[in-house]
Amino acid sequence: MFGLSKGGKSGKSGKLLAADLKSEQQKFELIVNTIEDGVALLDAEGVIQLFNPGAGKISGWNCDEARGLSSRSVLKLVDNKNTPVADADDPLTKVFSTGQPVRNNTLFLKTKSEKQLPVSLNISPLIGPDGTVNAAVVVFRDVEEERAEEQRRADFISTASHEMRTPVAAIEGYLALALNNKVTTIDNRARDYLEKAHASTQHLGQLFQDLLTSAKAEDGRLSSHPVVVELGAYLEQLADDLKFAAEKKGLFMEFVVGSSRHKDASKSTGGERTIRPLYYVLVDPDRLREVVTNLFDNAVKYTDTGKVSIGLTGDDQVVQFYVRDTGPGIPSEDAPHLFQKFYRVDNSATRTIGGTGLGLFICQKIVQLYNGRIWVESELGKGSTFFINFPRLTAQQAAEKQAAEAAHQELAPINSLASS
């Protein structure tokens, strides 16, 4: 268990092994007992076999008292509404059923005194030679102060961004008037200065908007109105709207359905008919437009020659679409950090192209609203592809949800009249 060597002289090996075992156990207990995080060892039945002082301090349970009790009676997990977590969703039981590590930063621990503490959970299974989970190690940490600090920071960003947007919008408006030939007469040099000021003001306004959106995304205030969307028609129309940005830079643009049906998005689509599957998903079309537009704009900005593709495919469970470019690619060490706030790849290309470093962070938060997943695959010199997966609705599920949406819209005016 502790990685002991098999050496030892004849006749003394038993004593040496016993001494080594005792020494290793003492080291193990010393390390575990000095860790401030809570550490618990659960056996295959979910019974607590080890409970360090850190766990006792966080949970309010005496270490000796907690040993031998069920983990579900000591480590009571609830959601933000104080509702106990269902057995199927409880990380303490899920680790035994799946045999996979479980991490969770959204749940609360109900202490012995019934106080709710936000906790960060990391649970690792201990798998025996036969492949079964024999035990699990639970490491948990009180993140109440961290959450409070994050909330204060988010509140400040939200307030500051909201307050600064108003004067910036006013400056942008006056600059737009100054550049209007029907309102003012200015020479070319002054116009050049004003155009640069106007562009900088627009960039500043976008930064404030991104800061405000990211703050809302973090604390769950991002507005969302999901409806049934057929992604094939939706993306085709969106690709047609976005093609001008690619054409302006001399890039070819295509919309790809499945693995073989390519379509030149730079040409008119009138009169064309193709038979393809219907890919239904439940998303807010306005929010999804933000995601696709952001990914597409990034692809155009960082691609000097070649093409930008928007593609769509899927299976019975998942709908997948992507935005692919033929740009310089992303270094492998930067790829895992792209969706962090304010993170930008540091190279000659990014230094000359403006950006807030918030776009991909916001994209990820929006995708997660609809139980989706976003990731990137890239190779230096060969371009990048951003993939997004969403759960797929069957035609029947889509029809049922659309009927429910229609009924809700019909009832809304009646309800509003009744309440007035």
C-alpha positions, 0 to 999 in steps of 0.5 A, a space after each residue: 500500500 505504501 510502496 515498501 521494498 521487498 528487501 530484507 535479511 532472512 529472519 529479520 524481514 518480518 521485523 523490518 517490514 513491520 517497522 517500515 510499515 509503522 514508519 510509513 503509516 506515521 508519515 502518512 498520518 502526519 501528512 494527512 493530519 497537517 493538510 488544511 483541506 478535508 480528506 476522507 477515505 471511504 470504503 466500498 460501502 461508502 463508510 468513512 474509514 479516515 477523517 482528518 482534522 481538516 475535514 472535522 474543522 470544515 464539517 463540524 464533526 469530530 474525527 473519531 465520531 465520523 469514522 465508521 459512519 456512512 458518508 451520506 450522513 456526515 458529508 451531506 451535500 445540497 444545492 444552492 436551494 438547500 435541496 439534498 442531492 439525489 442519489 444518482 447525482 451525488 458525487 460520493 456515490 457516482 464515483 463508485 458507480 462510474 469508477 471515474 474521478 469526480 470534481 464539483 464546485 457547485 454544491 454545498 456541504 451541510 455541516 453538523 450544525 446545519 450551516 451551508 458551506 460552498 465546497 470544492 470537491 475532488 473524489 478519486 476512486 481506488 481501483 483493485 486488481 479486478 477492476 472494481 472500486 474498492 475505496 475512494 478518497 474525498 478531498 474537499 475545501 471550504 470556498 466561502 471566502 473565495 466565492 464572496 471575493 469572486 462575487 465582490 469582484 463581479 459586482 464591481 466589474 458589472 457596476 463599473 462597466 454599466 456606468 462607463 458604457 453611458 459616457 462612452 456611448 455619448 462620445 461615440 455618438 458625438 464623434 459619429 456626428 462630427 464625421 457626418 458630412 451633412 452635419 459638419 465640414 472638416 478637412 481630411 487630416 481632422 477626419 483621419 483623427 476623428 475616425 481613429 478616435 471613433 474606432 478606439 471608442 467603439 473598441 472601448 465600448 465593446 470591452 465594457 460590453 464584454 466585461 458586463 456580459 462575462 460578469 453576468 455569465 459568471 453569476 448566472 444573470 445572463 438572459 436566455 430564452 431557449 427554443 427549438 432551433 433547426 441548426 441546418 437552416 439556422 447556420 446556413 442563413 448565418 453563414 450567408 450573413 457572415 460571408 461578406 466579412 470573409 469576402 472583404 478580406 479575400 477569403 473563401 467561405 463555405 458551409 459544409 453539411 455532413 462529411 461530403 456536401 460542401 456549399 460555396 457560401 459566397 454564392 447565392 443560395 436561391 433555388 438550391 435544394 438539398 436533402 439532409 437530416 434535420 438537426 434540432 437543438 434547444 438553444 437561444 438563437 440570439 445567444 448562439 448567434 453571439 457564439 458563432 459570430 465570435 468564432 467566425 470573426 476570430 477566424 477571419 481576423 487571424 487568417 490572411 489567406 485561404 478559407 473559413 468553413 462553417 460545418 454541421 454534422 451529428 448522430 442520434 445523440 449529439 449535434 456538432 458544428 464547427 468553425 474552421 480556418 486556414 490561419 497560423 494555428 494555436 500553440 499546443 501550450 496555449 490551447 488549454 487556456 483559450 477559454 479563460 478570462 483575458 487569456 490571449 495567445 502571445 505572438 506577433 499576430 495577436 499583438 497587431 490584432 485588437 481583442 478583449 480576451 473575453 470572447 471565448 470565455 463568454 462563448 464557453 459560458 453560453 454553450 454550457 447554458 444549453 448542456 453543450 461543450 466547446 473545444 479547439 483542435 489546432 496545429 501550427 501552420 495548418 489552422 484551427 477548428 473550434 467544435 461545439 456539441 449540443 444534445 440533439 432533439 428527436 423530431 418528436 421531442 422538437 414537435 412537442 416542445 414547439 407545441 408547448 412554446 406555441 401554447 405558452 405564447 397564446 396564454 401570455 396575453 391572457 395572463 397579462 390581461 388578467 393581471 392588469 
